[in-house]
Amino acid sequence: MRMNHHILQFLAGLLALFVLASCIRKEYEDCPPLQVSVIVKDKNYFNVKMVDIEEARSETMDFRQYVPTLSYTMRDLESDRVVAHRDQFNVPGDIKQYDISFPTELPWGQYEITVWGGTDTDDPYLATDTINYTYETSQHVVEMERIKGKLIVQAWHMPNTADYSLNTIDHLRDRTDSYFHYSGNVTQTFKADWTAHLDDMVWKQILYPSTGERQSNFDLVLHGADGQPLAQWQPKTVTLTMLRNYLTVLRYVWAWNPGTGDYECTIYMLVNDNWEVFHEMIVD
């Protein structure tokens, strides 16, 4: 009987150790709940320091100054079951990161979280990451990245008879999945207002990436106040590549040519840190 008693005590001790090691949440408060901190990685475009007509943003602004809205979904990778979801909401003010805290009942395991940001704006963000939730790894950081790029057109000495232009660019993606796998092939046209008639004017547009390297054709077609195209002053088509989180910059320079008695336009493309002349399909 004494031997059986010792055996029972020994087994009870092992059971107690197992319970502590398993960290049963209803009885022990030292099990850390999962917390995912969402931060903004792409606060500025990769090449913003090379573009003097695009002001770099401070890296220390509140979260919502970069990404004003969020939504997220987290699923269990083993069962593919959605364990958390929140529809789009406004990001609170005065925070540098957005913390998502999960219930203590959430079991340890492998999860995947997808966070969309600013999807109701022209400048959306996305993050997808795998979460390995254990006792030792209950704190995770997810970095949001910009989905699109930006096209900048600088116009120097544009003819004063030009009031606006219709700017058309083709071979653009128009969507992405949660893994930054882009798809679609669209053409978009935008109206740029030039009625200020200044010697130096700028137009900017946020766009999805191109379908491939140098596959997008960009046409800037000038129109007068009467709405008619100014055929004699049209610049040539430019081939370019829109990239995620990059600035693509063109400079159009009009100058009077006494020999032809007309305006001529030279187009420059910013390549790395240099302005290079664009000639049809090549850049010098």
N, C-alpha and C positions, 0 to 999 in steps of 0.2 A: 504493500500500500504506500509506504514512504517513497519507494522508487517511482510509482505512478504519479505521486504528488509532485516530485521533482520534474518529471517529464512534462506534466501539465504546466508547471510554472515556466519551464523552458520554452514550451510552445507558445504560451501567452506572451512571453517577452519578445519572441520573434515576430508575432503578430503585431505587437505594439510598434516595433521598429519598422515593419512594413507599412503600417498606417502612416507613421510619421514621414517615411520616405515618399510615399504616394501623395502626401499633402492633400488629404481630403478637405475640400474647401469649406464644407459646412461646419467643420469643427476647429479648423486652424486658420488663423488670420495672416500667417506669414507667407502664404502663396501669392506671389505678385501677379496682379492682373495684367493682361496684355495692353500695352500702350504703343500706338503708332503716331509718331510726330511727322507731320507733312511740312516740308520746307520748299522754298522756290530755288531751284538751281539756276535756271536761265533768267536771271534778272536783267541782263543785257544781251544784245546780240554778240556772237563770237568776235566779230570784226569791228565792233563799234568804235574802238580807239583809232581805227584807220579812216573813219568817215567823219569829217568835221561838221557836216550838215545834219548829223544825227546826234543829239545830245545824250550822253550816257546817263543813265539813271543812278541815283544813289543806291548802294548795296545794303543800306540799313533802314529802308522804309518799312512801314507796316506791311504785313502779308497781303492785305487786300488792295494795296496800291499796285501790286503786280497781278494778283489773281483775286478778283472780287467775289467769285462764287465757286462753290465746290459741290461735288456729289461723289459718293464712293460705294463700292461693293466689295465684300470679301467673301471668298468661298473656300471650303475645305478641299484641298487637293486630292485627298483620298476618296472622298465620296462625291465630290463636285457639287456639294450642297452649299447654297448661299447661307452664310451664318450672320451676315450683317449687311445692311443696305440703308443708304439715306439719299433721298432725292435732292435735287439742287437746292442750296440754301445760301444766304448771304454770309460772307465771312465776317466775324466780329472785328471791331476796330481794336487798335492798340495791342496787337499781338504780332510777333515775328515768326511764329510757327503755329500750325493748327494741330492740336493734340486730340487723337481719337482714343478713347478709353473703352475697353470691351468688358463685358460682365465677367465676374470671377468664376462663373460656371463654365466658361469656355474651356474645353479640354486642350491640353497640349497637343501639338501636331504641326503639320505643314499646311500653310494657307497662302492664298494669293490675293493681294489687294490691288484694286484698280481705282485711281482717283482722277476724275476729270475736273478741270478748272476753267472758268471763264468761257464756257461753251455758248453762252448767250452774247459774247462779244466777238470782235474780229480777231482777237489774239488769244486763242484757246491754249490750254496746257493739259498735260497728261503725265501720269506716273503709274507704272505697273511693277510690282515687286513681289518676290516670294518671302513669306514670313515663316521662320523656323521658331516656333513658340515652345520654349522649355522653361524650367525653373530659372536657369541661368540667363536666358535670353528673352526677357519679357519686355525690353525696351527696343524699339525699332525706329529707324528714320527712313522716310520715303521722299525722294527728290522729284519735284515737278519740272518737266521740260517743255519748252515751247514747241508747238506743233507746226507753225508756219514760219515763213521768212518775210522779208519786206523789200519791195522794189521802190527805189528812190530815183526820180527824174529831176534833174536840175536843168533849167532853161536859161540860157544867156542870150540877151539881145534878140528875143523873139520878135518878129514883125508885129507892129502895133495893130495891124488889121486882124490879127488872130485873137478871137475872144475866148475860144475854148478848143479843146481837142478831144477826140474819141480815142482812147488808148485801149488797144486790143492785144491780148496775149493768149496764146494757145498752148496746148499740150501741158496742162496743169492737172495735178491730182485734185480731187475734191473731197476726199474723206480718208480716214485712217481707222484701223481697229485699235484695240487696247495695247497692242505690241508695236506700234509705229509701223505697221505694214500698210503702206499707202496704196490706194487704188483709184480708179476713175481716170478719165481723160477729157478735159473740158476746155472750152474757150470762153474767156470773159472779157467784157468791154466796160470801161469806166469813163465817165466824163470828167475832165480836168478843167477847172476854171482858170483862165489866164487874163481876165479883164483888168487886173491890177496894172498890167502893161509896164512892169518894172524890168530893169536890165537883168536882174537875177531873181528867178522864181523857182519854187520847188513844189513837186507833187509827190505824194507817198501813198503806197497801197500795200497792205498786208495780204500775202498770197500763199496758197499751198505750194509745195515743191513741184518742180518740173517732173515730167515723166522719165527724163533721162538727161544726161549731160548734153548741153547745147541743143536741146530739142524744142525749146520754147521760142516762138517768133513774136517779137513785140513791134507793133506799129503805132506810131503817134501821128494822127491825122488832124491837121489844123482846120478849123472852121472860123468863118467870119461871123459878124453880128447877125447877118441875114440867114445864118444856118448853113450856108453853102461851103463846101470844102475849098480850101485855098490850094488848088492843084499845083501851082507853080512853086510852092514853098514846102512841099511835103518831104520830110526826112525819109531815108531808106529804112527798110526793115532790119531790125537787130535780132540776132540769135543770141540767146542767153540761157543761163541755168539758174532757176530759183532753188535755193537750198533751205533746209530747216534751220532756223535760228541764225541765218546769215542775212546781211544787207547786200543787195545787188544794186549797184549805183551806175546810172548813165548820166552823161552831161551832153546836152545839145547846145551847140554854139553857132548862132547865125551871124553872118557877116556879109556886108555889101561887096559885090564883085563888080568893079567898074568895067571890066572887060566884057562881062555878059549883061551888065545893066540889071542885075537881079541879086536877090539874097541867095546865099548858099549855106548849107548846114553841115557842120562837121560834128560827128558823134564820138565821144570818148567813153570808155568803160573803165571803171576803177578795178584794177587787177592787183591784188595784194595791196600795196601802198602806192601804186603808180597809176597815173592816167594814161591810157593807151588808146590810140586812134582805131576806131572800128571801120573796117573795109569789108563790106559784104559778109562773107563767112569767116573772116579772120580778124584778129586783133593784132595790130602792130605795136 
